[in-house]
Amino acid sequence: MNKYLAEFIGTFWLVFGGCGSAIFAAAFPELRIGFLGVALAFDLTVLTGAFALRHISGED
């Protein structure tokens, strides 16, 4: 059960961080997030999610 919860949290984190930055980039162009900012947001959410949840998934 813990693995499923970790997967849910990781997916939520990815959608919240990555897709949220894409929405902000499209809705508020004055913030100047751009393609690079959205790509970095996706990368950083995957990185932080993997480091935060790797002990639960058993992929040490």
Secondary structure, DSSP 8 states (H G I E B T S, - for coil): -HHHHHHHHHHHHHIIIIIHHHHHHHH-GGG--HHHHHHHHHHHHHHHHHHHHHHHHT--
